[in-house]
Amino acid sequence: MRKNFFSGIQPSGRLHIGNYLGAIKQWTALQDSYEPVFGIVDYHAMTARYDPSEMQGRVLDAAASYLAAGLDPERGIMMVQSHVPEHVELAWILNCVTPMGRLSRIPTFKEKVRQNPDNVNMGLFGYPVLMAADILLYRSEIVPVGEDQVPHLEFTREIARRFNNTFGETFPEPAEVLSSGARILGLDGVDKMSKSLDNCLYLDDTDEVITKKLSTAPTDPARKRRDDPGNPDVCNIYSYHKVFSTPEELEHCAEGCRTAGIGCLDCKNILIEHMKELIGPIREKRTDLLARPEELRRILRDGGERARPIARATMAEVKERTGVAFEGTAG
């Protein structure tokens, strides 16, 4: 029997190649080996200020991007978190076995407080519990994550153990499946790829935009002229080559950089072609899907309907174990 897993991304705007490498590419590779539930986690997106009139469009945009990048709703469930109310129902119960002190020590909470000091809300504080509920609701045995999400998964395992020790064995402790792809920084070479920092290559960028962004991206600061030798190991563009270029191209760029045999723009042009080859088909399919919003809504409704029986079965057991279910009313 194939193992379950849940994984999700917020509908927080346009997806970029960091999202693709860190999540979507890994999801597509696991579709035939596991029973996946792919979530568009709109409740999580509410922890930051947003325009309510844009939320539905953001959900459809995310769905189109996921499908265009290779997720198949026939081989897994693609759903919207708010379509399955058991997510927040389980989160409340898990809140009741989660110490506040443990939540306050989660590094990402402190980071978000620094980034949004004027919007520190209870949802932001407690969102790791909702994240744990997302995963445990589907009895996930594995969760595909990037390295930066491993602490959150360990927190999920802690909650599962605490619940099991308190109420009886109910949830598996999910293991992480780390992304095999290398992590890349944003185009600035300083911070991780982030929409708020505008240092992204987006999955809907045109060929012209891809060319412009990469042509102006910083490289080895020591290479100020075409004939200056450089160090590829400190060049952010070279780190992209490690992910997207062939071994022969990688060696060509590294040797050319060290000997000044090629210029930075020559190196960038190789990468530009690879980015066009990756992003172009995704962009075109995404555009086609967004032109058919009712088809996207149908896929998401179907996903919600397929997810609900799994979620109801979990909640029926949780309610029975916690003593809140009356006979004949659980689930």
C-alpha positions, 0 to 999 in steps of 0.5 A: 500500500502506498504511503500518504503525504500532504504538502502545501504552498500558500496562495501568496502570489506568483510562484518562482523557480525557488518554489519549483525546486523546493516543492513542486518538482519534488511533488511531481517526482513522488506522485506515482510512489505515494498517495499525495494530497496537494494543498493550497493553504489559504488559511495560512495566507490570512496571517499576513495582511491581504486584499480579500477581493484578490484571494480567489484569484490567488488560489486559481493562480496557484492551482494553474501554476501547480498544474502547469508545472506537472502536478496531476489531479488524477494521480493525487488530490489537489484541494483548497485548505478552506474547503476541508473544515477539518483542518481548522477543527483538528488544529484547535484540538492540537492547540490544546496539547501544544505548550505556548513556550514551545511555539514561541521558540520556533525560529520562523515566528521570530523572523516573521515578527521582525519582518511584520512588527505591526501585525503580530497576530494569534494566527501567526503565532499558532500557524505551525499548529495548523501546519501540523494539522494539515499533515496529520489530518491525512495520516501522512507518513512522509512529507516532502520538505526543503531543509528550512522546513525540517524544524517545522516537521520535527515540531509536527512529530512532537505534537503527534507524540504528545497527542498519542501519549495523552489520548492513545496511538492515533497519528504516525510520526511523519518522516521528511523527504528532503528535496534532492535539488540544491537550494538557490539564492535570489537573483541578488545573491544575498537573500533567499528567493522572495517575492517581497524582495523582488529577487525572483525568476517567476514561472510566468516570466516572459523570455524578454524578462528572463533575459533582462533579469539574468543579464543584470544579475550580480556575479563574482564582484572581483570580475570587473572587466571581461578579461579579469579571472574570477572564482565561480564558487562565489558567483551566484549565477554559477550556483544556478548552473549547478542546478540547471546546466549539464556537467559539460556546461558547468565545467565550461563555465567554471574553467572559463571564469577562472581563466577569463576565457569567457565573460560573465555574459557568455556564462549567463547566456547559457543559463538564460537558454535553460531558464527559457526552456524550463519556464516557457512551457510552464508559462504557456500551459499556465496561461491556457489554464487561467483562460479556463477558470471553471475548469480550475474550480472543478478540479479544486472542488473535486479535490475537496470532495475527495479529501473530505472522507479522509479528513472526516475519518481522522476526525471521527477517531480524534473525537472519540479518543478525546471524548468529545464525540457523542454516540451517533454524532462523531464525524 
